[in-house]
Amino acid sequence: MTPSPIRKVLSTFRKHRVRALLMGGQACILYGAAEFSRDTDFAVLCDPQNLQRLRAALKELRAEPVFVPPLSETYLLRGHACHFRCRAPGVQRLRVDIMSVMRGCDPFPALWQRRTRLRLTGLGVLPVLGLPDLVTAKKTQRDKDWPMIRRLLEADLFSKQQRPRANDVDFWLREMRSPELLAGLAHRYSRRTAAMQKARPLLEFALAGNVRKLQRELEKEERREREADRRYWRPLRQELEILRHRSVSPL
């Protein structure tokens, strides 16, 4: 994790008891898929009390809005992200991005129940978006997110492959992006792979050890997710354009 500035943001959120889950690049670092990021991304509980605590934390960080939309339940619950740039000493120029609803992800209370608790020196236990939910949130139209999904899955596999739990195996079979590793998993867990084939048809080629065909099917799967993300964001982007043209103040 990027040192000092990020830690100050996290400690400020904790001080104000903001119900939030770290996600984005900083969460990827914590899960062992290294990514440099000067931003901090959070999923937050969108209710009046929590947003009041969030505003207090942002005020202490001297965080100024940098884009539309304004921070409100209305926009967060529609799936928008609210963006801020910090001005307080020690966190100057650090960006904080806030979301509450992500495409394909469950509502925040379910994400909170599945959160990962990671202990960081000087901060204590930090609530982080659970790895399966982080992978789902990363299925976007952005080019940089798909290599990160692959690294997240591979890091998880390599850290747990000696003594995996059943839900770990299911997660790998459901999400793995590397055709060679997926074929290896299918060979090792053939019964479980066959049971999951209906939910992810490309597992047929993993079971057959057909890595070339499996690679093509993984690419098709990625294209479908990218297109679904474009469709999801199209009306939201149109709404943002309207807000920009109306010169709505994000304060």
PyRosetta script that sets phi, psi and omega in degrees:
from pyrosetta import init, pose_from_sequence

init()
pose = pose_from_sequence("MTPSPIRKVLSTFRKHRVRALLMGGQACILYGAAEFSRDTDFAVLCDPQNLQRLRAALKELRAEPVFVPPLSETYLLRGHACHFRCRAPGVQRLRVDIMSVMRGCDPFPALWQRRTRLRLTGLGVLPVLGLPDLVTAKKTQRDKDWPMIRRLLEADLFSKQQRPRANDVDFWLREMRSPELLAGLAHRYSRRTAAMQKARPLLEFALAGNVRKLQRELEKEERREREADRRYWRPLRQELEILRHRSVSPL")
pose.set_psi(1, 136.8)
pose.set_omega(1, 175.7)
pose.set_phi(2, -56.0)
pose.set_psi(2, 131.5)
pose.set_omega(2, -171.1)
pose.set_phi(3, -66.9)
pose.set_psi(3, -144.6)
pose.set_omega(3, -167.3)
pose.set_phi(4, -15.6)
pose.set_psi(4, -59.0)
pose.set_omega(4, -175.1)
pose.set_phi(5, -59.7)
pose.set_psi(5, -43.3)
pose.set_omega(5, -179.7)
pose.set_phi(6, -63.6)
pose.set_psi(6, -41.7)
pose.set_omega(6, 179.9)
pose.set_phi(7, -61.6)
pose.set_psi(7, -36.8)
pose.set_omega(7, 179.1)
pose.set_phi(8, -65.6)
pose.set_psi(8, -40.4)
pose.set_omega(8, 177.1)
pose.set_phi(9, -61.8)
pose.set_psi(9, -46.4)
pose.set_omega(9, -178.5)
pose.set_phi(10, -62.5)
pose.set_psi(10, -42.8)
pose.set_omega(10, -179.1)
pose.set_phi(11, -68.1)
pose.set_psi(11, -32.9)
pose.set_omega(11, 177.8)
pose.set_phi(12, -68.8)
pose.set_psi(12, -41.7)
pose.set_omega(12, 175.5)
pose.set_phi(13, -60.7)
pose.set_psi(13, -41.8)
pose.set_omega(13, 179.4)
pose.set_phi(14, -65.3)
pose.set_psi(14, -43.2)
pose.set_omega(14, -179.9)
pose.set_phi(15, -56.0)
pose.set_psi(15, -38.8)
pose.set_omega(15, -177.4)
pose.set_phi(16, -93.5)
pose.set_psi(16, 6.8)
pose.set_omega(16, 175.5)
pose.set_phi(17, 56.9)
pose.set_psi(17, 42.4)
pose.set_omega(17, 177.1)
pose.set_phi(18, -75.2)
pose.set_psi(18, 126.4)
pose.set_omega(18, 176.4)
pose.set_phi(19, -80.5)
pose.set_psi(19, 100.2)
pose.set_omega(19, -174.0)
pose.set_phi(20, -147.3)
pose.set_psi(20, 151.7)
pose.set_omega(20, 177.1)
pose.set_phi(21, -118.1)
pose.set_psi(21, 126.2)
pose.set_omega(21, 175.5)
pose.set_phi(22, -67.8)
pose.set_psi(22, 135.1)
pose.set_omega(22, 176.4)
pose.set_phi(23, -142.5)
pose.set_psi(23, -162.7)
pose.set_omega(23, 177.7)
pose.set_phi(24, 70.0)
pose.set_psi(24, -155.6)
pose.set_omega(24, -174.3)
pose.set_phi(25, -60.0)
pose.set_psi(25, -38.6)
pose.set_omega(25, -179.3)
pose.set_phi(26, -66.4)
pose.set_psi(26, -37.2)
pose.set_omega(26, 175.9)
pose.set_phi(27, -65.8)
pose.set_psi(27, -38.2)
pose.set_omega(27, 177.9)
pose.set_phi(28, -59.9)
pose.set_psi(28, -40.3)
pose.set_omega(28, 177.4)
pose.set_phi(29, -60.2)
pose.set_psi(29, -45.0)
pose.set_omega(29, -178.4)
pose.set_phi(30, -65.1)
pose.set_psi(30, -29.0)
pose.set_omega(30, 179.1)
pose.set_phi(31, -87.0)
pose.set_psi(31, 4.9)
pose.set_omega(31, 174.4)
pose.set_phi(32, 90.5)
pose.set_psi(32, 8.6)
pose.set_omega(32, 176.0)
pose.set_phi(33, -107.5)
pose.set_psi(33, 88.1)
pose.set_omega(33, -169.2)
pose.set_phi(34, -55.6)
pose.set_psi(34, 133.5)
pose.set_omega(34, 175.7)
pose.set_phi(35, -153.3)
pose.set_psi(35, 128.0)
pose.set_omega(35, 177.1)
pose.set_phi(36, -78.8)
pose.set_psi(36, 131.6)
pose.set_omega(36, 178.9)
pose.set_phi(37, -152.4)
pose.set_psi(37, 132.7)
pose.set_omega(37, 174.3)
pose.set_phi(38, -98.6)
pose.set_psi(38, 3.4)
pose.set_omega(38, 179.6)
pose.set_phi(39, -101.0)
pose.set_psi(39, 157.6)
pose.set_omega(39, 169.2)
pose.set_phi(40, -123.4)
pose.set_psi(40, 128.1)
pose.set_omega(40, -178.6)
pose.set_phi(41, -114.2)
pose.set_psi(41, 134.4)
pose.set_omega(41, -179.0)
pose.set_phi(42, -130.8)
pose.set_psi(42, 142.3)
pose.set_omega(42, 162.6)
pose.set_phi(43, -96.8)
pose.set_psi(43, 130.9)
pose.set_omega(43, -175.5)
pose.set_phi(44, -124.2)
pose.set_psi(44, 152.5)
pose.set_omega(44, 171.3)
pose.set_phi(45, -70.9)
pose.set_psi(45, 124.8)
pose.set_omega(45, -175.9)
pose.set_phi(46, -98.7)
pose.set_psi(46, 84.9)
pose.set_omega(46, 169.8)
pose.set_phi(47, -140.3)
pose.set_psi(47, 162.2)
pose.set_omega(47, -172.5)
pose.set_phi(48, -56.8)
pose.set_psi(48, -41.8)
pose.set_omega(48, -177.5)
pose.set_phi(49, -66.3)
pose.set_psi(49, -43.9)
pose.set_omega(49, -179.1)
pose.set_phi(50, -69.4)
pose.set_psi(50, -37.0)
pose.set_omega(50, 177.9)
pose.set_phi(51, -66.7)
pose.set_psi(51, -32.3)
pose.set_omega(51, 175.6)
pose.set_phi(52, -64.7)
pose.set_psi(52, -43.1)
pose.set_omega(52, 177.5)
pose.set_phi(53, -65.6)
pose.set_psi(53, -38.7)
pose.set_omega(53, 178.7)
pose.set_phi(54, -62.2)
pose.set_psi(54, -44.1)
pose.set_omega(54, 179.4)
pose.set_phi(55, -62.3)
pose.set_psi(55, -36.9)
pose.set_omega(55, 178.1)
pose.set_phi(56, -65.1)
pose.set_psi(56, -40.9)
pose.set_omega(56, 178.1)
pose.set_phi(57, -64.6)
pose.set_psi(57, -43.9)
pose.set_omega(57, 179.5)
pose.set_phi(58, -64.9)
pose.set_psi(58, -35.2)
pose.set_omega(58, 177.6)
pose.set_phi(59, -64.1)
pose.set_psi(59, -42.4)
pose.set_omega(59, 178.6)
pose.set_phi(60, -64.2)
pose.set_psi(60, -34.3)
pose.set_omega(60, 178.1)
pose.set_phi(61, -80.9)
pose.set_psi(61, -2.1)
pose.set_omega(61, -175.8)
pose.set_phi(62, 52.3)
pose.set_psi(62, 46.8)
pose.set_omega(62, -177.6)
pose.set_phi(63, -85.2)
pose.set_psi(63, 121.5)
pose.set_omega(63, -179.1)
pose.set_phi(64, -105.5)
pose.set_psi(64, 138.1)
pose.set_omega(64, 177.8)
pose.set_phi(65, -64.5)
pose.set_psi(65, 140.0)
pose.set_omega(65, -178.0)
pose.set_phi(66, -115.2)
pose.set_psi(66, -16.3)
pose.set_omega(66, 177.5)
pose.set_phi(67, -140.8)
pose.set_psi(67, 164.4)
pose.set_omega(67, 164.6)
pose.set_phi(68, -76.7)
pose.set_psi(68, 156.8)
pose.set_omega(68, 6.7)
pose.set_phi(69, -89.2)
pose.set_psi(69, 170.0)
pose.set_omega(69, 173.4)
pose.set_phi(70, -69.8)
pose.set_psi(70, 158.5)
pose.set_omega(70, 178.6)
pose.set_phi(71, -73.9)
pose.set_psi(71, 112.2)
pose.set_omega(71, 179.7)
pose.set_phi(72, -159.3)
pose.set_psi(72, 157.7)
pose.set_omega(72, 175.5)
pose.set_phi(73, -57.1)
pose.set_psi(73, -41.3)
pose.set_omega(73, -176.0)
pose.set_phi(74, -55.1)
pose.set_psi(74, -51.7)
pose.set_omega(74, -175.4)
pose.set_phi(75, -76.1)
pose.set_psi(75, -37.3)
pose.set_omega(75, 179.4)
pose.set_phi(76, -63.7)
pose.set_psi(76, -42.0)
pose.set_omega(76, -177.8)
pose.set_phi(77, -72.1)
pose.set_psi(77, -17.7)
pose.set_omega(77, 174.8)
pose.set_phi(78, -81.0)
pose.set_psi(78, -12.8)
pose.set_omega(78, 179.8)
pose.set_phi(79, 108.3)
pose.set_psi(79, 5.1)
pose.set_omega(79, 179.0)
pose.set_phi(80, -74.6)
pose.set_psi(80, 159.9)
pose.set_omega(80, 170.2)
pose.set_phi(81, -107.6)
pose.set_psi(81, 143.0)
pose.set_omega(81, 176.4)
pose.set_phi(82, -111.3)
pose.set_psi(82, 131.3)
pose.set_omega(82, -169.2)
pose.set_phi(83, -116.5)
pose.set_psi(83, 138.9)
pose.set_omega(83, -178.7)
pose.set_phi(84, -136.5)
pose.set_psi(84, 153.2)
pose.set_omega(84, 173.6)
pose.set_phi(85, -122.1)
pose.set_psi(85, 125.9)
pose.set_omega(85, -175.6)
pose.set_phi(86, -80.5)
pose.set_psi(86, 145.9)
pose.set_omega(86, 179.2)
pose.set_phi(87, -123.4)
pose.set_psi(87, -6.1)
pose.set_omega(87, -177.3)
pose.set_phi(88, -68.4)
pose.set_psi(88, 152.5)
pose.set_omega(88, 177.2)
pose.set_phi(89, -56.0)
pose.set_psi(89, 135.1)
pose.set_omega(89, 179.1)
pose.set_phi(90, 92.4)
pose.set_psi(90, -16.7)
pose.set_omega(90, 179.3)
pose.set_phi(91, -131.9)
pose.set_psi(91, 20.0)
pose.set_omega(91, -177.2)
pose.set_phi(92, -56.3)
pose.set_psi(92, 135.1)
pose.set_omega(92, 176.2)
pose.set_phi(93, 74.4)
pose.set_psi(93, -5.7)
pose.set_omega(93, 178.9)
pose.set_phi(94, -68.7)
pose.set_psi(94, 134.3)
pose.set_omega(94, -179.5)
pose.set_phi(95, -98.3)
pose.set_psi(95, 141.3)
pose.set_omega(95, 176.8)
pose.set_phi(96, -122.8)
pose.set_psi(96, 122.2)
pose.set_omega(96, 179.0)
pose.set_phi(97, -112.3)
pose.set_psi(97, 133.4)
pose.set_omega(97, -174.2)
pose.set_phi(98, -119.7)
pose.set_psi(98, 130.4)
pose.set_omega(98, 172.6)
pose.set_phi(99, -136.0)
pose.set_psi(99, 163.5)
pose.set_omega(99, 174.0)
pose.set_phi(100, -129.6)
pose.set_psi(100, -31.0)
pose.set_omega(100, -179.1)
pose.set_phi(101, -122.2)
pose.set_psi(101, 127.2)
pose.set_omega(101, 177.8)
pose.set_phi(102, -123.6)
pose.set_psi(102, 143.8)
pose.set_omega(102, -178.7)
pose.set_phi(103, -57.5)
pose.set_psi(103, 129.3)
pose.set_omega(103, 176.8)
pose.set_phi(104, 83.1)
pose.set_psi(104, -12.0)
pose.set_omega(104, -177.5)
pose.set_phi(105, -93.9)
pose.set_psi(105, 153.2)
pose.set_omega(105, 176.8)
pose.set_phi(106, -70.4)
pose.set_psi(106, 165.5)
pose.set_omega(106, 173.9)
pose.set_phi(107, -58.7)
pose.set_psi(107, 157.7)
pose.set_omega(107, -173.6)
pose.set_phi(108, -53.3)
pose.set_psi(108, -43.7)
pose.set_omega(108, -179.1)
pose.set_phi(109, -55.1)
pose.set_psi(109, -38.1)
pose.set_omega(109, 178.2)
pose.set_phi(110, -70.2)
pose.set_psi(110, -39.3)
pose.set_omega(110, 177.0)
pose.set_phi(111, -62.7)
pose.set_psi(111, -38.6)
pose.set_omega(111, 179.6)
pose.set_phi(112, -65.3)
pose.set_psi(112, -41.0)
pose.set_omega(112, 178.6)
pose.set_phi(113, -62.6)
pose.set_psi(113, -31.7)
pose.set_omega(113, -178.1)
pose.set_phi(114, -96.5)
pose.set_psi(114, 8.7)
pose.set_omega(114, -175.5)
pose.set_phi(115, -60.5)
pose.set_psi(115, 155.7)
pose.set_omega(115, 172.2)
pose.set_phi(116, -98.5)
pose.set_psi(116, 136.1)
pose.set_omega(116, 178.2)
pose.set_phi(117, -105.5)
pose.set_psi(117, 113.3)
pose.set_omega(117, -178.8)
pose.set_phi(118, -115.5)
pose.set_psi(118, 133.6)
pose.set_omega(118, -178.8)
pose.set_phi(119, -93.1)
pose.set_psi(119, 125.0)
pose.set_omega(119, 178.1)
pose.set_phi(120, -117.1)
pose.set_psi(120, 137.4)
pose.set_omega(120, 179.7)
pose.set_phi(121, -57.8)
pose.set_psi(121, 129.0)
pose.set_omega(121, 178.7)
pose.set_phi(122, 84.6)
pose.set_psi(122, -10.3)
pose.set_omega(122, -179.8)
pose.set_phi(123, -119.7)
pose.set_psi(123, -23.8)
pose.set_omega(123, -175.6)
pose.set_phi(124, 83.4)
pose.set_psi(124, -149.2)
pose.set_omega(124, -176.3)
pose.set_phi(125, -81.5)
pose.set_psi(125, 128.8)
pose.set_omega(125, -177.4)
pose.set_phi(126, -113.4)
pose.set_psi(126, 127.0)
pose.set_omega(126, 176.9)
pose.set_phi(127, -79.6)
pose.set_psi(127, 123.9)
pose.set_omega(127, -176.8)
pose.set_phi(128, -124.3)
pose.set_psi(128, 144.7)
pose.set_omega(128, 175.7)
pose.set_phi(129, -55.5)
pose.set_psi(129, 128.8)
pose.set_omega(129, -179.7)
pose.set_phi(130, -54.2)
pose.set_psi(130, 148.2)
pose.set_omega(130, -174.5)
pose.set_phi(131, -57.6)
pose.set_psi(131, -48.0)
pose.set_omega(131, 177.7)
pose.set_phi(132, -58.5)
pose.set_psi(132, -38.1)
pose.set_omega(132, 178.6)
pose.set_phi(133, -70.8)
pose.set_psi(133, -35.7)
pose.set_omega(133, 176.5)
pose.set_phi(134, -62.9)
pose.set_psi(134, -42.4)
pose.set_omega(134, 177.5)
pose.set_phi(135, -60.9)
pose.set_psi(135, -43.5)
pose.set_omega(135, 177.9)
pose.set_phi(136, -61.3)
pose.set_psi(136, -43.9)
pose.set_omega(136, -179.6)
pose.set_phi(137, -65.4)
pose.set_psi(137, -24.7)
pose.set_omega(137, -178.9)
pose.set_phi(138, -83.1)
pose.set_psi(138, -4.3)
pose.set_omega(138, -178.8)
pose.set_phi(139, -81.9)
pose.set_psi(139, 77.2)
pose.set_omega(139, -175.5)
pose.set_phi(140, -116.3)
pose.set_psi(140, -175.8)
pose.set_omega(140, 176.5)
pose.set_phi(141, -84.8)
pose.set_psi(141, -4.3)
pose.set_omega(141, -176.6)
pose.set_phi(142, -78.1)
pose.set_psi(142, 134.9)
pose.set_omega(142, -178.3)
pose.set_phi(143, -59.8)
pose.set_psi(143, -37.2)
pose.set_omega(143, -173.2)
pose.set_phi(144, -71.7)
pose.set_psi(144, -19.5)
pose.set_omega(144, -174.9)
pose.set_phi(145, -76.4)
pose.set_psi(145, -29.9)
pose.set_omega(145, -175.3)
pose.set_phi(146, -73.2)
pose.set_psi(146, -41.3)
pose.set_omega(146, 171.4)
pose.set_phi(147, -61.6)
pose.set_psi(147, -32.3)
pose.set_omega(147, 178.8)
pose.set_phi(148, -68.1)
pose.set_psi(148, -40.7)
pose.set_omega(148, 175.7)
pose.set_phi(149, -57.2)
pose.set_psi(149, -45.1)
pose.set_omega(149, -179.9)
pose.set_phi(150, -60.2)
pose.set_psi(150, -44.7)
pose.set_omega(150, -179.5)
pose.set_phi(151, -66.1)
pose.set_psi(151, -38.8)
pose.set_omega(151, 178.6)
pose.set_phi(152, -61.1)
pose.set_psi(152, -45.0)
pose.set_omega(152, -180.0)
pose.set_phi(153, -65.5)
pose.set_psi(153, -43.6)
pose.set_omega(153, -178.2)
pose.set_phi(154, -66.1)
pose.set_psi(154, -41.4)
pose.set_omega(154, 178.4)
pose.set_phi(155, -62.3)
pose.set_psi(155, -40.6)
pose.set_omega(155, 179.4)
pose.set_phi(156, -66.3)
pose.set_psi(156, -43.6)
pose.set_omega(156, 178.8)
pose.set_phi(157, -61.1)
pose.set_psi(157, -47.9)
pose.set_omega(157, -175.9)
pose.set_phi(158, -68.1)
pose.set_psi(158, -26.0)
pose.set_omega(158, -179.9)
pose.set_phi(159, -83.2)
pose.set_psi(159, -18.9)
pose.set_omega(159, -173.2)
pose.set_phi(160, -123.5)
pose.set_psi(160, -0.6)
pose.set_omega(160, -168.9)
pose.set_phi(161, -66.4)
pose.set_psi(161, -20.0)
pose.set_omega(161, 179.8)
pose.set_phi(162, -72.3)
pose.set_psi(162, -38.2)
pose.set_omega(162, -178.9)
pose.set_phi(163, -139.4)
pose.set_psi(163, 65.2)
pose.set_omega(163, -177.8)
pose.set_phi(164, -74.8)
pose.set_psi(164, 150.7)
pose.set_omega(164, 171.1)
pose.set_phi(165, -88.5)
pose.set_psi(165, 165.4)
pose.set_omega(165, -178.7)
pose.set_phi(166, -59.3)
pose.set_psi(166, -40.5)
pose.set_omega(166, -178.7)
pose.set_phi(167, -71.1)
pose.set_psi(167, -25.4)
pose.set_omega(167, 173.6)
pose.set_phi(168, -65.3)
pose.set_psi(168, -46.2)
pose.set_omega(168, 180.0)
pose.set_phi(169, -61.3)
pose.set_psi(169, -44.4)
pose.set_omega(169, 178.6)
pose.set_phi(170, -60.2)
pose.set_psi(170, -42.4)
pose.set_omega(170, 178.7)
pose.set_phi(171, -60.7)
pose.set_psi(171, -46.5)
pose.set_omega(171, -179.9)
pose.set_phi(172, -63.7)
pose.set_psi(172, -43.5)
pose.set_omega(172, -179.9)
pose.set_phi(173, -66.5)
pose.set_psi(173, -31.4)
pose.set_omega(173, -177.9)
pose.set_phi(174, -77.8)
pose.set_psi(174, -29.9)
pose.set_omega(174, -168.6)
pose.set_phi(175, -124.7)
pose.set_psi(175, -15.0)
pose.set_omega(175, -172.8)
pose.set_phi(176, -54.1)
pose.set_psi(176, 136.7)
pose.set_omega(176, -177.6)
pose.set_phi(177, -105.0)
pose.set_psi(177, -16.2)
pose.set_omega(177, -179.6)
pose.set_phi(178, -85.7)
pose.set_psi(178, 118.5)
pose.set_omega(178, -176.9)
pose.set_phi(179, -62.9)
pose.set_psi(179, -37.9)
pose.set_omega(179, -179.8)
pose.set_phi(180, -64.9)
pose.set_psi(180, -44.9)
pose.set_omega(180, 180.0)
pose.set_phi(181, -68.1)
pose.set_psi(181, -37.9)
pose.set_omega(181, 179.6)
pose.set_phi(182, -66.0)
pose.set_psi(182, -40.4)
pose.set_omega(182, 176.7)
pose.set_phi(183, -64.0)
pose.set_psi(183, -38.5)
pose.set_omega(183, 177.7)
pose.set_phi(184, -64.8)
pose.set_psi(184, -40.9)
pose.set_omega(184, 177.2)
pose.set_phi(185, -64.2)
pose.set_psi(185, -41.2)
pose.set_omega(185, 179.9)
pose.set_phi(186, -62.8)
pose.set_psi(186, -38.5)
pose.set_omega(186, 178.0)
pose.set_phi(187, -66.6)
pose.set_psi(187, -41.0)
pose.set_omega(187, -177.3)
pose.set_phi(188, -73.9)
pose.set_psi(188, -36.6)
pose.set_omega(188, -176.3)
pose.set_phi(189, -122.4)
pose.set_psi(189, 59.8)
pose.set_omega(189, -171.7)
pose.set_phi(190, -64.4)
pose.set_psi(190, -39.4)
pose.set_omega(190, -179.9)
pose.set_phi(191, -64.7)
pose.set_psi(191, -46.1)
pose.set_omega(191, -179.6)
pose.set_phi(192, -65.2)
pose.set_psi(192, -37.9)
pose.set_omega(192, 178.7)
pose.set_phi(193, -62.8)
pose.set_psi(193, -44.8)
pose.set_omega(193, 179.3)
pose.set_phi(194, -61.4)
pose.set_psi(194, -37.9)
pose.set_omega(194, -179.5)
pose.set_phi(195, -68.4)
pose.set_psi(195, -27.0)
pose.set_omega(195, -177.3)
pose.set_phi(196, -96.0)
pose.set_psi(196, -0.5)
pose.set_omega(196, -173.5)
pose.set_phi(197, -63.5)
pose.set_psi(197, -34.3)
pose.set_omega(197, 180.0)
pose.set_phi(198, -64.7)
pose.set_psi(198, -38.1)
pose.set_omega(198, -179.7)
pose.set_phi(199, -74.4)
pose.set_psi(199, -30.8)
pose.set_omega(199, 178.8)
pose.set_phi(200, -135.5)
pose.set_psi(200, 87.1)
pose.set_omega(200, -171.3)
pose.set_phi(201, -56.9)
pose.set_psi(201, -27.7)
pose.set_omega(201, -178.7)
pose.set_phi(202, -64.7)
pose.set_psi(202, -11.9)
pose.set_omega(202, 176.2)
pose.set_phi(203, -63.6)
pose.set_psi(203, -18.4)
pose.set_omega(203, 174.3)
pose.set_phi(204, -56.2)
pose.set_psi(204, -41.6)
pose.set_omega(204, -177.2)
pose.set_phi(205, -79.4)
pose.set_psi(205, -25.8)
pose.set_omega(205, 173.0)
pose.set_phi(206, -66.7)
pose.set_psi(206, -42.8)
pose.set_omega(206, 177.8)
pose.set_phi(207, -63.4)
pose.set_psi(207, -36.4)
pose.set_omega(207, -179.1)
pose.set_phi(208, -79.5)
pose.set_psi(208, -9.0)
pose.set_omega(208, -177.9)
pose.set_phi(209, 71.8)
pose.set_psi(209, 20.5)
pose.set_omega(209, -179.0)
pose.set_phi(210, -88.4)
pose.set_psi(210, 83.8)
pose.set_omega(210, -173.2)
pose.set_phi(211, -66.3)
pose.set_psi(211, -37.2)
pose.set_omega(211, -179.0)
pose.set_phi(212, -63.7)
pose.set_psi(212, -48.4)
pose.set_omega(212, 178.3)
pose.set_phi(213, -65.4)
pose.set_psi(213, -38.0)
pose.set_omega(213, 178.5)
pose.set_phi(214, -60.8)
pose.set_psi(214, -41.7)
pose.set_omega(214, 178.0)
pose.set_phi(215, -60.3)
pose.set_psi(215, -43.7)
pose.set_omega(215, 179.7)
pose.set_phi(216, -63.9)
pose.set_psi(216, -39.7)
pose.set_omega(216, 179.8)
pose.set_phi(217, -69.0)
pose.set_psi(217, -35.4)
pose.set_omega(217, 175.5)
pose.set_phi(218, -64.0)
pose.set_psi(218, -38.5)
pose.set_omega(218, 177.7)
pose.set_phi(219, -65.6)
pose.set_psi(219, -40.2)
pose.set_omega(219, 176.4)
pose.set_phi(220, -63.5)
pose.set_psi(220, -42.1)
pose.set_omega(220, 179.2)
pose.set_phi(221, -59.6)
pose.set_psi(221, -44.2)
pose.set_omega(221, 178.0)
pose.set_phi(222, -62.1)
pose.set_psi(222, -43.7)
pose.set_omega(222, 179.9)
pose.set_phi(223, -61.8)
pose.set_psi(223, -38.3)
pose.set_omega(223, 178.1)
pose.set_phi(224, -63.6)
pose.set_psi(224, -42.1)
pose.set_omega(224, 179.7)
pose.set_phi(225, -67.1)
pose.set_psi(225, -39.8)
pose.set_omega(225, 177.8)
pose.set_phi(226, -61.9)
pose.set_psi(226, -42.7)
pose.set_omega(226, -179.5)
pose.set_phi(227, -67.9)
pose.set_psi(227, -38.9)
pose.set_omega(227, 176.8)
pose.set_phi(228, -61.8)
pose.set_psi(228, -37.8)
pose.set_omega(228, 178.9)
pose.set_phi(229, -68.8)
pose.set_psi(229, -38.3)
pose.set_omega(229, 176.6)
pose.set_phi(230, -61.3)
pose.set_psi(230, -43.6)
pose.set_omega(230, 179.8)
pose.set_phi(231, -64.1)
pose.set_psi(231, -39.6)
pose.set_omega(231, -179.7)
pose.set_phi(232, -61.8)
pose.set_psi(232, -43.6)
pose.set_omega(232, -173.7)
pose.set_phi(233, -83.6)
pose.set_psi(233, -15.2)
pose.set_omega(233, -175.3)
pose.set_phi(234, -56.2)
pose.set_psi(234, -53.2)
pose.set_omega(234, 179.2)
pose.set_phi(235, -67.6)
pose.set_psi(235, -30.3)
pose.set_omega(235, 178.2)
pose.set_phi(236, -68.0)
pose.set_psi(236, -40.4)
pose.set_omega(236, 177.6)
pose.set_phi(237, -65.8)
pose.set_psi(237, -38.3)
pose.set_omega(237, 177.4)
pose.set_phi(238, -62.1)
pose.set_psi(238, -40.4)
pose.set_omega(238, 178.1)
pose.set_phi(239, -64.3)
pose.set_psi(239, -39.6)
pose.set_omega(239, 177.8)
pose.set_phi(240, -63.4)
pose.set_psi(240, -39.7)
pose.set_omega(240, 178.3)
pose.set_phi(241, -62.0)
pose.set_psi(241, -40.6)
pose.set_omega(241, 178.1)
pose.set_phi(242, -62.6)
pose.set_psi(242, -43.3)
pose.set_omega(242, 179.5)
pose.set_phi(243, -62.8)
pose.set_psi(243, -41.9)
pose.set_omega(243, 179.4)
pose.set_phi(244, -63.4)
pose.set_psi(244, -42.8)
pose.set_omega(244, -178.5)
pose.set_phi(245, -68.5)
pose.set_psi(245, -27.9)
pose.set_omega(245, 177.5)
pose.set_phi(246, -82.7)
pose.set_psi(246, -5.2)
pose.set_omega(246, -179.4)
pose.set_phi(247, 55.9)
pose.set_psi(247, 44.5)
pose.set_omega(247, 178.4)
pose.set_phi(248, -68.1)
pose.set_psi(248, 127.1)
pose.set_omega(248, 177.0)
pose.set_phi(249, -72.1)
pose.set_psi(249, 130.4)
pose.set_omega(249, 179.6)
pose.set_phi(250, -82.3)
pose.set_psi(250, 8.2)
pose.set_omega(250, -179.3)
pose.set_phi(251, -76.7)
pose.dump_pdb("model.pdb")
